[in-house]
């Protein structure tokens, strides 16, 4: 079996290779060659083609011999870390459940890097997965655009505090932070602190911290002390 590129289709509801060729002002065959044999295309032209593909959200189809609309038995699972046990447990559970339906997990780890997340999602979509499961609802616009245009089911997990691309399974992290602060205030605590890891790209931790800080401010108490690892 060899990799093949559908020369006429991007995602089912997204951009097509023909649209890319039209925007660049070259033939469909030239754009196809830039994907199949990039060394045969002038570097400057290859850069232009790549730029237009990114602009319109085109994702090549790498499913060998794929027909229009065909999907693989893969489900893309994109997590932000495998260091934390909760994410590993989620992957284990997903794999067990999907295997019962003859589906296989294709795993990607972003390390909380939006650029890496976009690259992983783009690569996964090129294999026409049966669906994509991804941690969080706060994605780079390019990633959100690719997922929304892909035509495959998208489940965002671990956060339900934002606008979903398709569907979400998770918790409201702002509400969690508020509940934690309310719990301490109910026990007569008056100087509250947030202790944890606020990674630059960890939107969920920031939401919990912001929720707690809001409750403290509404109670007229000294600002929430924040100590991060």
C-alpha positions as a Markdown table, in Angstrom:
| # | Residue | x | y | z |
|---|---|---|---|---|
| 1 | Unk | 0.0 | 0.0 | 0.0 |
| 2 | Unk | 1.4 | 3.4 | -0.9 |
| 3 | Unk | 0.4 | 6.9 | 0.2 |
| 4 | Unk | -1.9 | 8.7 | -2.3 |
| 5 | Unk | -3.1 | 12.3 | -2.4 |
| 6 | Unk | -6.6 | 13.1 | -3.5 |
| 7 | Unk | -5.8 | 15.7 | -6.1 |
| 8 | Unk | -9.3 | 17.3 | -6.1 |
| 9 | Unk | -10.4 | 17.4 | -2.6 |
| 10 | Unk | -9.4 | 18.8 | 0.7 |
| 11 | Unk | -11.6 | 18.2 | 3.7 |
| 12 | Unk | -15.2 | 17.3 | 2.8 |
| 13 | Unk | -16.4 | 20.8 | 3.6 |
| 14 | Unk | -13.1 | 22.6 | 3.2 |
| 15 | Unk | -10.8 | 23.9 | 0.5 |
| 16 | Unk | -9.9 | 21.9 | -2.6 |
| 17 | Unk | -6.6 | 21.5 | -4.4 |
| 18 | Unk | -8.2 | 23.1 | -7.4 |
| 19 | Unk | -8.9 | 26.2 | -5.4 |
| 20 | Unk | -5.3 | 26.3 | -4.2 |
| 21 | Unk | -4.1 | 26.1 | -7.8 |
| 22 | Unk | -6.5 | 28.9 | -8.9 |
| 23 | Unk | -5.2 | 31.2 | -6.1 |
| 24 | Unk | -1.6 | 30.6 | -6.8 |
| 25 | Unk | -2.1 | 30.9 | -10.6 |
| 26 | Unk | -0.7 | 27.5 | -11.5 |
| 27 | Unk | -2.0 | 24.2 | -12.8 |
| 28 | Unk | -3.6 | 21.6 | -10.6 |
| 29 | Unk | -0.8 | 19.2 | -11.6 |
| 30 | Unk | 1.8 | 21.7 | -10.3 |
| 31 | Unk | 0.2 | 21.9 | -6.9 |
| 32 | Unk | -0.2 | 18.1 | -6.8 |
| 33 | Unk | 3.5 | 17.7 | -7.5 |
| 34 | Unk | 4.4 | 20.2 | -4.7 |
| 35 | Unk | 2.8 | 17.7 | -2.3 |
| 36 | Unk | 3.9 | 14.4 | -3.9 |
| 37 | Unk | 7.4 | 15.4 | -5.1 |
| 38 | Unk | 8.3 | 18.8 | -3.6 |
| 39 | Unk | 11.9 | 18.6 | -5.0 |
| 40 | Unk | 10.4 | 19.0 | -8.5 |
| 41 | Unk | 8.9 | 22.4 | -7.7 |
| 42 | Unk | 10.9 | 25.6 | -7.5 |
| 43 | Unk | 11.4 | 26.6 | -3.8 |
| 44 | Unk | 9.9 | 30.0 | -4.2 |
| 45 | Unk | 6.8 | 28.5 | -5.9 |
| 46 | Unk | 6.6 | 25.8 | -3.2 |
| 47 | Unk | 6.6 | 28.5 | -0.5 |
| 48 | Unk | 3.7 | 30.3 | -2.3 |
| 49 | Unk | 1.7 | 27.1 | -2.6 |
| 50 | Unk | 2.3 | 26.2 | 1.0 |
| 51 | Unk | 1.2 | 29.7 | 2.1 |
| 52 | Unk | -2.0 | 29.5 | 0.1 |
| 53 | Unk | -2.8 | 26.0 | 1.5 |
| 54 | Unk | -2.4 | 27.4 | 5.0 |
| 55 | Unk | -4.5 | 30.5 | 4.2 |
| 56 | Unk | -7.4 | 28.5 | 2.9 |
| 57 | Unk | -7.1 | 25.6 | 5.3 |
| 58 | Unk | -6.4 | 22.9 | 2.8 |
| 59 | Unk | -5.4 | 19.5 | 4.2 |
| 60 | Unk | -4.1 | 16.8 | 1.8 |
| 61 | Unk | -5.8 | 13.4 | 1.9 |
| 62 | Unk | -3.2 | 10.7 | 2.7 |
| 63 | Unk | -5.6 | 7.8 | 2.9 |
| 64 | Unk | -4.3 | 5.4 | 0.1 |
| 65 | Unk | -6.9 | 5.0 | -2.6 |
| 66 | Unk | -9.4 | 7.1 | -0.8 |
| 67 | Unk | -12.8 | 7.8 | -2.4 |
| 68 | Unk | -14.6 | 11.1 | -1.7 |
| 69 | Unk | -16.0 | 11.1 | 1.8 |
| 70 | Unk | -14.1 | 7.9 | 2.9 |
| 71 | Unk | -12.9 | 7.8 | 6.5 |
| 72 | Unk | -10.3 | 5.7 | 8.2 |
| 73 | Unk | -10.8 | 3.7 | 11.4 |
| 74 | Unk | -8.5 | 6.1 | 13.3 |
| 75 | Unk | -9.7 | 8.6 | 15.9 |
| 76 | Unk | -7.2 | 11.4 | 16.6 |
| 77 | Unk | -6.7 | 12.1 | 20.3 |
| 78 | Unk | -4.8 | 15.3 | 21.1 |
| 79 | Unk | -3.7 | 15.9 | 24.6 |
| 80 | Unk | -1.6 | 18.7 | 26.2 |
| 81 | Unk | 0.6 | 16.5 | 28.3 |
| 82 | Unk | 1.4 | 12.8 | 29.0 |
| 83 | Unk | 3.3 | 13.7 | 32.2 |
| 84 | Unk | 0.2 | 14.1 | 34.3 |
| 85 | Unk | -1.5 | 10.9 | 35.2 |
| 86 | Unk | -5.0 | 12.2 | 34.5 |
| 87 | Unk | -4.3 | 12.6 | 30.8 |
| 88 | Unk | -2.8 | 9.2 | 30.6 |
| 89 | Unk | -5.9 | 7.7 | 32.3 |
| 90 | Unk | -8.1 | 9.5 | 29.8 |
| 91 | Unk | -6.2 | 8.1 | 26.8 |
| 92 | Unk | -6.4 | 4.6 | 28.3 |
| 93 | Unk | -10.1 | 4.9 | 28.7 |
| 94 | Unk | -10.6 | 6.3 | 25.2 |
| 95 | Unk | -8.5 | 3.5 | 23.7 |
| 96 | Unk | -10.5 | 0.8 | 25.5 |
| 97 | Unk | -13.9 | 2.3 | 24.5 |
| 98 | Unk | -12.9 | 2.9 | 20.9 |
| 99 | Unk | -11.4 | -0.6 | 20.5 |
| 100 | Unk | -14.9 | -2.0 | 21.3 |
| 101 | Unk | -16.1 | -0.2 | 18.2 |
| 102 | Unk | -13.2 | -1.3 | 16.0 |
| 103 | Unk | -11.5 | 2.1 | 16.1 |
| 104 | Unk | -7.9 | 2.9 | 16.8 |
| 105 | Unk | -6.3 | 5.8 | 18.7 |
| 106 | Unk | -3.9 | 8.1 | 16.9 |
| 107 | Unk | -2.3 | 10.1 | 19.7 |
| 108 | Unk | -0.7 | 13.5 | 19.6 |
| 109 | Unk | 0.9 | 15.4 | 22.5 |
| 110 | Unk | 1.1 | 19.2 | 22.1 |
| 111 | Unk | 3.1 | 20.0 | 25.3 |
| 112 | Unk | 0.8 | 23.1 | 25.6 |
| 113 | Unk | 2.3 | 24.5 | 22.4 |
| 114 | Unk | -0.4 | 26.1 | 20.1 |
| 115 | Unk | 1.8 | 25.8 | 17.0 |
| 116 | Unk | 2.5 | 22.1 | 17.8 |
| 117 | Unk | -1.3 | 21.6 | 18.3 |
| 118 | Unk | -2.0 | 23.0 | 14.8 |
| 119 | Unk | 0.6 | 20.8 | 13.2 |
| 120 | Unk | -0.7 | 17.7 | 14.9 |
| 121 | Unk | -4.3 | 18.4 | 14.0 |
| 122 | Unk | -3.4 | 19.2 | 10.4 |
| 123 | Unk | -1.4 | 15.9 | 10.2 |
| 124 | Unk | -4.2 | 13.9 | 11.8 |
| 125 | Unk | -6.9 | 15.3 | 9.5 |
| 126 | Unk | -4.8 | 14.3 | 6.4 |
| 127 | Unk | -5.5 | 10.7 | 7.4 |
| 128 | Unk | -9.3 | 11.3 | 7.3 |
| 129 | Unk | -10.0 | 10.2 | 10.9 |
| 130 | Unk | -13.4 | 9.0 | 12.0 |
| 131 | Unk | -13.2 | 11.8 | 14.6 |
| 132 | Unk | -11.0 | 14.0 | 16.7 |
| 133 | Unk | -10.9 | 14.2 | 20.5 |
| 134 | Unk | -8.9 | 17.2 | 21.7 |
| 135 | Unk | -8.2 | 18.7 | 25.2 |
| 136 | Unk | -9.5 | 22.1 | 25.8 |
| 137 | Unk | -11.7 | 24.6 | 24.0 |
| 138 | Unk | -9.2 | 27.4 | 23.6 |
| 139 | Unk | -7.3 | 26.8 | 20.4 |
| 140 | Unk | -5.4 | 28.9 | 17.9 |
| 141 | Unk | -7.8 | 30.2 | 15.3 |
| 142 | Unk | -6.0 | 28.2 | 12.6 |
| 143 | Unk | -6.5 | 25.0 | 14.6 |
| 144 | Unk | -10.2 | 25.8 | 15.3 |
| 145 | Unk | -10.7 | 26.6 | 11.6 |
| 146 | Unk | -9.3 | 23.3 | 10.4 |
| 147 | Unk | -11.4 | 21.3 | 12.9 |
| 148 | Unk | -14.6 | 23.2 | 12.0 |
| 149 | Unk | -14.0 | 22.7 | 8.3 |
| 150 | Unk | -13.0 | 19.1 | 8.5 |
| 151 | Unk | -16.4 | 17.5 | 8.4 |
| 152 | Unk | -15.5 | 15.0 | 11.1 |
| 153 | Unk | -17.0 | 14.8 | 14.6 |
| 154 | Unk | -14.9 | 16.8 | 17.1 |
| 155 | Unk | -15.1 | 16.3 | 20.8 |
| 156 | Unk | -13.3 | 18.9 | 23.1 |
| 157 | Unk | -12.6 | 17.4 | 26.5 |
| 158 | Unk | -11.6 | 18.6 | 29.9 |
| 159 | Unk | -13.2 | 22.0 | 29.5 |
| 160 | Unk | -16.8 | 23.1 | 29.0 |
| 161 | Unk | -16.3 | 26.8 | 29.7 |
| 162 | Unk | -16.3 | 28.1 | 26.1 |
| 163 | Unk | -17.8 | 27.9 | 22.7 |
| 164 | Unk | -17.6 | 24.4 | 21.3 |
| 165 | Unk | -16.5 | 23.5 | 17.7 |
| 166 | Unk | -18.8 | 20.5 | 17.8 |
| 167 | Unk | -19.4 | 19.1 | 21.3 |
| 168 | Unk | -17.6 | 19.2 | 24.7 |
| 169 | Unk | -17.2 | 16.8 | 27.6 |
| 170 | Unk | -15.7 | 18.4 | 30.7 |
| 171 | Unk | -16.0 | 20.9 | 33.5 |
| 172 | Unk | -16.3 | 24.7 | 33.8 |
| 173 | Unk | -12.9 | 25.7 | 35.2 |
| 174 | Unk | -14.0 | 29.2 | 36.1 |
| 175 | Unk | -16.8 | 27.7 | 38.2 |
| 176 | Unk | -14.4 | 25.3 | 39.8 |
| 177 | Unk | -12.2 | 28.2 | 40.9 |
| 178 | Unk | -15.2 | 30.1 | 42.3 |
| 179 | Unk | -16.4 | 27.0 | 44.1 |
| 180 | Unk | -13.0 | 26.5 | 45.7 |
| 181 | Unk | -12.9 | 30.2 | 46.9 |
| 182 | Unk | -16.5 | 30.0 | 48.2 |
| 183 | Unk | -15.7 | 26.9 | 50.1 |
| 184 | Unk | -12.8 | 28.6 | 51.9 |
| 185 | Unk | -14.8 | 31.8 | 52.6 |
| 186 | Unk | -17.6 | 29.8 | 54.1 |
| 187 | Unk | -15.0 | 28.5 | 56.6 |
| 188 | Unk | -14.0 | 32.1 | 57.6 |
| 189 | Unk | -10.8 | 32.1 | 55.6 |
| 190 | Unk | -10.0 | 35.7 | 54.6 |
| 191 | Unk | -6.6 | 35.6 | 53.0 |
| 192 | Unk | -6.7 | 33.2 | 50.1 |
| 193 | Unk | -3.9 | 32.0 | 47.8 |
| 194 | Unk | -3.7 | 30.1 | 44.5 |
| 195 | Unk | -1.0 | 27.5 | 44.5 |
| 196 | Unk | -0.3 | 25.7 | 41.3 |
| 197 | Unk | 1.2 | 25.8 | 37.8 |
| 198 | Unk | 0.1 | 28.5 | 35.5 |
| 199 | Unk | 1.7 | 27.6 | 32.2 |
| 200 | Unk | 1.5 | 30.4 | 29.6 |
| 201 | Unk | -0.8 | 28.3 | 27.4 |
| 202 | Unk | -2.8 | 26.4 | 30.1 |
| 203 | Unk | -6.1 | 28.2 | 29.7 |
| 204 | Unk | -7.8 | 25.8 | 32.1 |
| 205 | Unk | -5.5 | 26.7 | 35.0 |
| 206 | Unk | -5.9 | 30.4 | 34.3 |
| 207 | Unk | -9.7 | 30.1 | 34.3 |
| 208 | Unk | -9.6 | 28.4 | 37.8 |
| 209 | Unk | -7.3 | 31.1 | 39.1 |
| 210 | Unk | -9.5 | 33.9 | 37.6 |
| 211 | Unk | -12.6 | 32.4 | 39.0 |
| 212 | Unk | -11.1 | 32.3 | 42.5 |
| 213 | Unk | -9.8 | 35.8 | 42.2 |
| 214 | Unk | -13.2 | 37.1 | 41.1 |
| 215 | Unk | -14.9 | 35.6 | 44.2 |
| 216 | Unk | -12.2 | 37.2 | 46.5 |
| 217 | Unk | -12.6 | 40.5 | 44.8 |
| 218 | Unk | -16.4 | 40.4 | 45.1 |
| 219 | Unk | -16.1 | 39.7 | 48.8 |
| 220 | Unk | -14.0 | 42.8 | 49.2 |
| 221 | Unk | -11.0 | 40.9 | 50.6 |
| 222 | Unk | -7.3 | 41.4 | 49.9 |
| 223 | Unk | -6.4 | 40.2 | 46.3 |
| 224 | Unk | -5.8 | 36.5 | 45.8 |
| 225 | Unk | -2.2 | 35.7 | 46.3 |
| 226 | Unk | -0.8 | 33.7 | 43.4 |
| 227 | Unk | 2.1 | 31.3 | 43.8 |
| 228 | Unk | 3.1 | 29.3 | 40.8 |
| 229 | Unk | 5.6 | 26.5 | 40.1 |
